[in-house]
Structure formats: structure tokens, C-alpha cells
Amino acid sequence: MNAIRTRYHVPTNHRGGRFCATDGEKPTVKIAYDYALSTEENHRAAAQKLMEAYDWTEDLIGAWHGDDMYWIRVPKPERNAQ
């Protein structure tokens, strides 16, 4: 199981603020800062985009470490069909 790290990159003269997600391997994904979302929601969106790139379907649990967030994948709870 790979952990996912998300990091915020401040805007520059050429690029707006963005979030990057990586698991230490390729691909690394980048998304633009979405001002309609909270900071944590932006971090989650970047992690979710990386999961889509790998076709991972688990849920995410995240925690802060400094300015970055780290995410682990956990199995989705099974739903009992009745």
C-alpha cells in the first residue's frame, strides 16, 4: 500500500496556486486551487485525482504533517443488501 502526499504550491507570476499529489512514483498529478473548496478539500481532490490515475477505488483517510497532507487508502465498508 502506498501513502499519498499532497502539497500546496503557492502562485507565481506564471502559474496560479495548485495542489500536487504523489505516491513517490509516477504519475504525479496537479490540480488548480479551487477557491470554492476548503484547503483540506483541495488536498483531498488532488489525492482523489491521483487515485483515479491508478484506478484505485478505496476510501481515503488524511492527516496533516507540517504543511502537507498524507493519505492512506482504506477499504470501503461493505454495504449489506437487504
MOPAC internal coordinates of N, CA, C and O (Angstrom, degrees):
PM7 1SCF
backbone

  N    0.0000 0     0.00 0     0.00 0    0    0    0
  C    1.4498 1     0.00 0     0.00 0    1    0    0
  C    1.5198 1   108.57 1     0.00 0    2    1    0
  O    1.2310 1   120.76 1   -48.86 1    3    2    1
  N    1.3000 1   116.16 1   131.14 1    3    2    1
  C    1.4543 1   121.36 1   178.52 1    5    3    2
  C    1.5181 1   110.48 1  -101.15 1    6    5    3
  O    1.2310 1   120.82 1   -41.94 1    7    6    5
  N    1.3235 1   116.04 1   138.06 1    7    6    5
  C    1.4590 1   120.74 1   171.81 1    9    7    6
  C    1.5212 1   108.10 1   -82.44 1   10    9    7
  O    1.2310 1   120.77 1   -28.12 1   11   10    9
  N    1.3135 1   116.14 1   151.88 1   11   10    9
  C    1.4620 1   121.89 1   178.03 1   13   11   10
  C    1.5220 1   107.47 1  -111.43 1   14   13   11
  O    1.2310 1   120.62 1   -48.32 1   15   14   13
  N    1.3436 1   116.42 1   131.68 1   15   14   13
  C    1.4620 1   120.68 1   174.70 1   17   15   14
  C    1.5209 1   107.87 1  -108.72 1   18   17   15
  O    1.2310 1   120.95 1   -47.51 1   19   18   17
  N    1.3345 1   115.79 1   132.49 1   19   18   17
  C    1.4615 1   120.40 1   173.94 1   21   19   18
  C    1.5233 1   108.34 1  -116.38 1   22   21   19
  O    1.2310 1   121.54 1   -37.25 1   23   22   21
  N    1.3166 1   114.65 1   142.75 1   23   22   21
  C    1.4661 1   120.64 1  -175.91 1   25   23   22
  C    1.5337 1   108.85 1  -140.61 1   26   25   23
  O    1.2310 1   121.35 1   -39.49 1   27   26   25
  N    1.3231 1   115.03 1   140.51 1   27   26   25
  C    1.4656 1   121.33 1   176.27 1   29   27   26
  C    1.5187 1   109.05 1   -91.01 1   30   29   27
  O    1.2310 1   120.92 1   -45.92 1   31   30   29
  N    1.3327 1   115.84 1   134.08 1   31   30   29
  C    1.4662 1   122.06 1   175.28 1   33   31   30
  C    1.5243 1   108.09 1  -113.81 1   34   33   31
  O    1.2310 1   121.01 1   -54.46 1   35   34   33
  N    1.3201 1   115.67 1   125.54 1   35   34   33
  C    1.4649 1   121.10 1  -175.70 1   37   35   34
  C    1.5301 1   110.64 1   -67.10 1   38   37   35
  O    1.2310 1   120.62 1   -23.31 1   39   38   37
  N    1.3351 1   116.42 1   156.69 1   39   38   37
  C    1.4620 1   119.50 1   178.11 1   41   39   38
  C    1.5292 1   111.36 1   -66.11 1   42   41   39
  O    1.2310 1   121.49 1   -29.52 1   43   42   41
  N    1.3163 1   114.75 1   150.48 1   43   42   41
  C    1.4625 1   121.55 1   174.93 1   45   43   42
  C    1.5277 1   107.79 1  -120.66 1   46   45   43
  O    1.2310 1   120.36 1     6.95 1   47   46   45
  N    1.3091 1   116.92 1  -173.05 1   47   46   45
  C    1.4634 1   120.86 1   176.45 1   49   47   46
  C    1.5265 1   112.13 1   -68.29 1   50   49   47
  O    1.2310 1   120.70 1   161.23 1   51   50   49
  N    1.3414 1   116.27 1   -18.77 1   51   50   49
  C    1.4608 1   120.31 1  -174.37 1   53   51   50
  C    1.5222 1   113.93 1  -114.20 1   54   53   51
  O    1.2310 1   120.10 1   162.14 1   55   54   53
  N    1.3405 1   117.42 1   -17.86 1   55   54   53
  C    1.4573 1   121.14 1  -177.03 1   57   55   54
  C    1.5232 1   109.95 1  -136.96 1   58   57   55
  O    1.2310 1   121.41 1   -32.97 1   59   58   57
  N    1.3152 1   114.91 1   147.03 1   59   58   57
  C    1.4568 1   119.48 1   174.26 1   61   59   58
  C    1.5159 1   110.87 1   -79.41 1   62   61   59
  O    1.2310 1   120.48 1    -3.91 1   63   62   61
  N    1.3176 1   116.68 1   176.09 1   63   62   61
  C    1.4567 1   121.13 1   176.84 1   65   63   62
  C    1.5215 1   109.75 1   -60.77 1   66   65   63
  O    1.2310 1   120.45 1   -34.59 1   67   66   65
  N    1.3368 1   116.74 1   145.41 1   67   66   65
  C    1.4561 1   120.53 1  -177.62 1   69   67   66
  C    1.5244 1   110.38 1  -150.77 1   70   69   67
  O    1.2310 1   121.63 1   -19.16 1   71   70   69
  N    1.2943 1   114.49 1   160.84 1   71   70   69
  C    1.4592 1   122.58 1   177.21 1   73   71   70
  C    1.5169 1   107.82 1  -117.57 1   74   73   71
  O    1.2310 1   120.77 1   -43.06 1   75   74   73
  N    1.3253 1   116.12 1   136.94 1   75   74   73
  C    1.4582 1   121.80 1   177.89 1   77   75   74
  C    1.5237 1   108.40 1  -118.35 1   78   77   75
  O    1.2310 1   121.01 1   -35.58 1   79   78   77
  N    1.3165 1   115.68 1   144.42 1   79   78   77
  C    1.4601 1   121.81 1   177.48 1   81   79   78
  C    1.5172 1   108.52 1  -127.49 1   82   81   79
  O    1.2310 1   120.62 1   -42.32 1   83   82   81
  N    1.3340 1   116.42 1   137.68 1   83   82   81
  C    1.4571 1   121.63 1   177.49 1   85   83   82
  C    1.5187 1   109.68 1  -147.91 1   86   85   83
  O    1.2310 1   121.31 1   -26.20 1   87   86   85
  N    1.3089 1   115.10 1   153.80 1   87   86   85
  C    1.4587 1   120.75 1   171.57 1   89   87   86
  C    1.5237 1   109.56 1  -113.17 1   90   89   87
  O    1.2310 1   120.56 1  -164.27 1   91   90   89
  N    1.3218 1   116.53 1    15.73 1   91   90   89
  C    1.4560 1   122.09 1  -179.63 1   93   91   90
  C    1.5141 1   112.62 1    91.92 1   94   93   91
  O    1.2310 1   120.21 1   174.97 1   95   94   93
  N    1.3261 1   117.21 1    -5.03 1   95   94   93
  C    1.4512 1   122.74 1   178.12 1   97   95   94
  C    1.5211 1   108.02 1  -127.06 1   98   97   95
  O    1.2310 1   120.62 1    -1.92 1   99   98   97
  N    1.3042 1   116.41 1   178.08 1   99   98   97
  C    1.4515 1   120.40 1   176.21 1  101   99   98
  C    1.5134 1   108.23 1   -82.80 1  102  101   99
  O    1.2310 1   117.18 1   -27.57 1  103  102  101
  N    1.3099 1   122.97 1   152.43 1  103  102  101
  C    1.4474 1   125.85 1    -4.97 1  105  103  102
  C    1.5195 1   112.06 1   -85.80 1  106  105  103
  O    1.2310 1   120.97 1   -25.49 1  107  106  105
  N    1.3160 1   115.75 1   154.51 1  107  106  105
  C    1.4538 1   122.45 1   168.39 1  109  107  106
  C    1.5219 1   105.78 1   -99.85 1  110  109  107
  O    1.2310 1   120.12 1   -46.03 1  111  110  109
  N    1.3161 1   117.37 1   133.97 1  111  110  109
  C    1.4655 1   119.55 1  -179.84 1  113  111  110
  C    1.5125 1   109.83 1  -109.73 1  114  113  111
  O    1.2310 1   121.56 1   -29.37 1  115  114  113
  N    1.3210 1   114.62 1   150.63 1  115  114  113
  C    1.4623 1   122.02 1   178.57 1  117  115  114
  C    1.5156 1   108.31 1  -130.30 1  118  117  115
  O    1.2310 1   121.21 1   -42.66 1  119  118  117
  N    1.3266 1   115.29 1   137.34 1  119  118  117
  C    1.4642 1   119.95 1   175.25 1  121  119  118
  C    1.5232 1   108.36 1  -131.17 1  122  121  119
  O    1.2310 1   121.20 1   -30.12 1  123  122  121
  N    1.3177 1   115.30 1   149.88 1  123  122  121
  C    1.4659 1   120.82 1   177.72 1  125  123  122
  C    1.5245 1   109.96 1   -71.67 1  126  125  123
  O    1.2310 1   120.72 1   -29.98 1  127  126  125
  N    1.3203 1   116.23 1   150.02 1  127  126  125
  C    1.4640 1   122.22 1   176.06 1  129  127  126
  C    1.5205 1   107.91 1   -61.99 1  130  129  127
  O    1.2310 1   120.57 1   -54.92 1  131  130  129
  N    1.3268 1   116.52 1   125.08 1  131  130  129
  C    1.4577 1   122.37 1   177.85 1  133  131  130
  C    1.5290 1   107.27 1  -102.03 1  134  133  131
  O    1.2310 1   120.39 1   -73.30 1  135  134  133
  N    1.3192 1   116.86 1   106.70 1  135  134  133
  C    1.4616 1   121.75 1  -174.53 1  137  135  134
  C    1.5249 1   112.89 1   -69.44 1  138  137  135
  O    1.2310 1   119.86 1   168.99 1  139  138  137
  N    1.3359 1   117.87 1   -11.01 1  139  138  137
  C    1.4541 1   120.67 1   176.39 1  141  139  138
  C    1.5302 1   111.08 1   -80.33 1  142  141  139
  O    1.2310 1   120.25 1   167.79 1  143  142  141
  N    1.3358 1   117.13 1   -12.21 1  143  142  141
  C    1.4601 1   122.33 1  -178.60 1  145  143  142
  C    1.5198 1   110.53 1  -107.55 1  146  145  143
  O    1.2310 1   121.25 1   -21.93 1  147  146  145
  N    1.3258 1   115.20 1   158.07 1  147  146  145
  C    1.4645 1   119.74 1   173.10 1  149  147  146
  C    1.5279 1   108.66 1   -74.44 1  150  149  147
  O    1.2310 1   120.71 1    -9.66 1  151  150  149
  N    1.3196 1   116.25 1   170.34 1  151  150  149
  C    1.4531 1   120.14 1   178.47 1  153  151  150
  C    1.5224 1   110.79 1   -59.88 1  154  153  151
  O    1.2310 1   120.50 1   133.06 1  155  154  153
  N    1.3276 1   116.66 1   -46.94 1  155  154  153
  C    1.4672 1   119.59 1   179.87 1  157  155  154
  C    1.5236 1   111.81 1   -63.15 1  158  157  155
  O    1.2310 1   120.26 1   141.59 1  159  158  157
  N    1.3241 1   117.10 1   -38.41 1  159  158  157
  C    1.4633 1   120.16 1   177.71 1  161  159  158
  C    1.5236 1   111.20 1   -64.54 1  162  161  159
  O    1.2310 1   119.65 1   143.73 1  163  162  161
  N    1.3304 1   118.27 1   -36.27 1  163  162  161
  C    1.4598 1   121.35 1   175.13 1  165  163  162
  C    1.5257 1   111.01 1   -64.65 1  166  165  163
  O    1.2310 1   120.29 1   137.20 1  167  166  165
  N    1.3311 1   117.06 1   -42.80 1  167  166  165
  C    1.4663 1   120.57 1   176.47 1  169  167  166
  C    1.5358 1   109.78 1   -59.37 1  170  169  167
  O    1.2310 1   120.70 1   134.32 1  171  170  169
  N    1.3292 1   116.27 1   -45.68 1  171  170  169
  C    1.4695 1   120.29 1  -179.98 1  173  171  170
  C    1.5287 1   110.94 1   -62.06 1  174  173  171
  O    1.2310 1   120.18 1   139.15 1  175  174  173
  N    1.3225 1   117.26 1   -40.85 1  175  174  173
  C    1.4674 1   120.60 1   179.97 1  177  175  174
  C    1.5288 1   110.82 1   -61.87 1  178  177  175
  O    1.2310 1   120.21 1   141.29 1  179  178  177
  N    1.3377 1   117.21 1   -38.71 1  179  178  177
  C    1.4668 1   120.06 1   177.67 1  181  179  178
  C    1.5243 1   110.51 1   -66.34 1  182  181  179
  O    1.2310 1   120.14 1   136.51 1  183  182  181
  N    1.3295 1   117.34 1   -43.49 1  183  182  181
  C    1.4627 1   120.69 1   178.03 1  185  183  182
  C    1.5304 1   110.65 1   -63.04 1  186  185  183
  O    1.2310 1   120.63 1   139.70 1  187  186  185
  N    1.3216 1   116.40 1   -40.30 1  187  186  185
  C    1.4556 1   121.13 1   179.49 1  189  187  186
  C    1.5298 1   110.52 1   -63.53 1  190  189  187
  O    1.2310 1   120.26 1   140.48 1  191  190  189
  N    1.3188 1   117.10 1   -39.52 1  191  190  189
  C    1.4685 1   120.43 1   179.44 1  193  191  190
  C    1.5307 1   110.76 1   -64.64 1  194  193  191
  O    1.2310 1   120.15 1   141.68 1  195  194  193
  N    1.3361 1   117.31 1   -38.32 1  195  194  193
  C    1.4592 1   120.12 1   176.44 1  197  195  194
  C    1.5297 1   110.01 1   -65.01 1  198  197  195
  O    1.2310 1   120.41 1   139.54 1  199  198  197
  N    1.3287 1   116.82 1   -40.46 1  199  198  197
  C    1.4624 1   119.75 1   178.17 1  201  199  198
  C    1.5222 1   111.33 1   -61.32 1  202  201  199
  O    1.2310 1   120.43 1   142.04 1  203  202  201
  N    1.3283 1   116.79 1   -37.96 1  203  202  201
  C    1.4631 1   120.50 1   177.39 1  205  203  202
  C    1.5243 1   110.71 1   -64.35 1  206  205  203
  O    1.2310 1   120.05 1   142.80 1  207  206  205
  N    1.3345 1   117.52 1   -37.20 1  207  206  205
  C    1.4642 1   121.04 1   179.31 1  209  207  206
  C    1.5240 1   111.48 1   -62.97 1  210  209  207
  O    1.2310 1   120.33 1   148.05 1  211  210  209
  N    1.3269 1   116.97 1   -31.95 1  211  210  209
  C    1.4619 1   122.20 1   179.59 1  213  211  210
  C    1.5310 1   112.87 1   -95.30 1  214  213  211
  O    1.2310 1   119.63 1   177.50 1  215  214  213
  N    1.3191 1   118.30 1    -2.50 1  215  214  213
  C    1.4666 1   123.19 1  -174.48 1  217  215  214
  C    1.5239 1   112.20 1    60.82 1  218  217  215
  O    1.2310 1   120.43 1  -145.04 1  219  218  217
  N    1.3284 1   116.79 1    34.96 1  219  218  217
  C    1.4653 1   121.71 1   174.92 1  221  219  218
  C    1.5178 1   107.85 1   -83.94 1  222  221  219
  O    1.2310 1   120.40 1   -36.66 1  223  222  221
  N    1.3308 1   116.84 1   143.34 1  223  222  221
  C    1.4672 1   120.30 1  -174.61 1  225  223  222
  C    1.5253 1   113.41 1  -122.12 1  226  225  223
  O    1.2310 1   119.56 1  -175.62 1  227  226  225
  N    1.3236 1   118.45 1     4.38 1  227  226  225
  C    1.4523 1   120.52 1  -177.50 1  229  227  226
  C    1.5362 1   111.99 1   -72.10 1  230  229  227
  O    1.2310 1   121.12 1    -9.36 1  231  230  229
  N    1.3311 1   115.46 1   170.64 1  231  230  229
  C    1.4631 1   121.72 1   171.23 1  233  231  230
  C    1.5288 1   108.62 1   -81.61 1  234  233  231
  O    1.2310 1   120.78 1   -14.86 1  235  234  233
  N    1.3260 1   116.10 1   165.14 1  235  234  233
  C    1.4596 1   121.58 1   179.18 1  237  235  234
  C    1.5185 1   111.11 1  -117.94 1  238  237  235
  O    1.2310 1   121.10 1   -39.07 1  239  238  237
  N    1.3253 1   115.51 1   140.93 1  239  238  237
  C    1.4576 1   121.83 1   169.72 1  241  239  238
  C    1.5192 1   105.65 1  -123.18 1  242  241  239
  O    1.2310 1   120.49 1   -53.14 1  243  242  241
  N    1.3412 1   116.66 1   126.86 1  243  242  241
  C    1.4612 1   120.57 1  -175.98 1  245  243  242
  C    1.5119 1   112.73 1  -120.00 1  246  245  243
  O    1.2310 1   121.59 1   -24.22 1  247  246  245
  N    1.3232 1   114.56 1   155.78 1  247  246  245
  C    1.4634 1   121.25 1   176.69 1  249  247  246
  C    1.5242 1   108.19 1  -147.19 1  250  249  247
  O    1.2310 1   121.36 1   -30.22 1  251  250  249
  N    1.3139 1   115.00 1   149.78 1  251  250  249
  C    1.4639 1   121.27 1   178.77 1  253  251  250
  C    1.5248 1   110.57 1   -82.10 1  254  253  251
  O    1.2310 1   121.26 1   -37.02 1  255  254  253
  N    1.3205 1   115.19 1   142.98 1  255  254  253
  C    1.4613 1   122.04 1   168.79 1  257  255  254
  C    1.5265 1   105.18 1  -141.49 1  258  257  255
  O    1.2310 1   120.75 1   -76.70 1  259  258  257
  N    1.3195 1   116.17 1   103.30 1  259  258  257
  C    1.4645 1   119.84 1  -172.84 1  261  259  258
  C    1.5124 1   109.08 1    66.65 1  262  261  259
  O    1.2310 1   120.45 1    49.52 1  263  262  261
  N    1.3221 1   116.74 1  -130.48 1  263  262  261
  C    1.4656 1   121.34 1   179.30 1  265  263  262
  C    1.5220 1   112.65 1   -91.52 1  266  265  263
  O    1.2310 1   120.02 1   172.56 1  267  266  265
  N    1.3198 1   117.57 1    -7.44 1  267  266  265
  C    1.4603 1   122.50 1  -177.82 1  269  267  266
  C    1.5221 1   109.98 1   -97.29 1  270  269  267
  O    1.2310 1   121.46 1   -17.94 1  271  270  269
  N    1.3183 1   114.82 1   162.06 1  271  270  269
  C    1.4596 1   120.54 1   170.59 1  273  271  270
  C    1.5165 1   108.11 1  -117.77 1  274  273  271
  O    1.2310 1   121.44 1   -36.27 1  275  274  273
  N    1.3177 1   114.86 1   143.73 1  275  274  273
  C    1.4599 1   121.36 1   176.13 1  277  275  274
  C    1.5204 1   107.88 1  -117.83 1  278  277  275
  O    1.2310 1   121.14 1   -41.60 1  279  278  277
  N    1.3117 1   115.42 1   138.40 1  279  278  277
  C    1.4542 1   122.13 1  -174.42 1  281  279  278
  C    1.5167 1   109.56 1  -124.95 1  282  281  279
  O    1.2310 1   120.66 1   -39.52 1  283  282  281
  N    1.3238 1   116.34 1   140.48 1  283  282  281
  C    1.4414 1   120.74 1   170.76 1  285  283  282
  C    1.5185 1   108.44 1  -119.62 1  286  285  283
  O    1.2310 1   121.93 1   -29.57 1  287  286  285
  N    1.3146 1   113.91 1   150.43 1  287  286  285
  C    1.4605 1   120.07 1   178.46 1  289  287  286
  C    1.5193 1   108.71 1   -91.03 1  290  289  287
  O    1.2310 1   120.82 1   -44.56 1  291  290  289
  N    1.3025 1   116.05 1   135.44 1  291  290  289
  C    1.4657 1   121.80 1   177.37 1  293  291  290
  C    1.5263 1   108.03 1  -129.32 1  294  293  291
  O    1.2310 1   120.40 1   -32.43 1  295  294  293
  N    1.3335 1   116.83 1   147.57 1  295  294  293
  C    1.4668 1   118.82 1   179.23 1  297  295  294
  C    1.5230 1   111.09 1   -60.70 1  298  297  295
  O    1.2310 1   121.56 1   -36.19 1  299  298  297
  N    1.3155 1   114.62 1   143.81 1  299  298  297
  C    1.4639 1   119.08 1   175.52 1  301  299  298
  C    1.5213 1   108.28 1   -71.87 1  302  301  299
  O    1.2310 1   120.16 1   -37.64 1  303  302  301
  N    1.3233 1   117.30 1   142.36 1  303  302  301
  C    1.4732 1   119.21 1   179.03 1  305  303  302
  C    1.5225 1   109.72 1   -64.97 1  306  305  303
  O    1.2310 1   121.48 1   -38.49 1  307  306  305
  N    1.3211 1   114.77 1   141.51 1  307  306  305
  C    1.4593 1   119.49 1   178.40 1  309  307  306
  C    1.5166 1   109.18 1   -75.15 1  310  309  307
  O    1.2310 1   121.01 1   -39.86 1  311  310  309
  N    1.2845 1   115.68 1   140.14 1  311  310  309
  C    1.4585 1   121.69 1   178.26 1  313  311  310
  C    1.5268 1   107.24 1   -99.36 1  314  313  311
  O    1.2310 1   120.57 1   -50.04 1  315  314  313
  N    1.3037 1   116.51 1   129.96 1  315  314  313
  C    1.4698 1   120.75 1   177.35 1  317  315  314
  C    1.5128 1   108.79 1   -83.45 1  318  317  315
  O    1.2310 1   121.23 1   -61.96 1  319  318  317
  N    1.3124 1   115.26 1   118.04 1  319  318  317
  C    1.4570 1   119.74 1   177.33 1  321  319  318
  C    1.5273 1   108.68 1   -82.10 1  322  321  319
  O    1.2310 1   120.79 1   -50.75 1  323  322  321
  N    1.3186 1   116.10 1   129.25 1  323  322  321
  C    1.4684 1   119.90 1  -179.84 1  325  323  322
  C    1.4855 1   110.91 1  -120.97 1  326  325  323
  O    1.2310 1   120.10 1   180.00 1  327  326  325

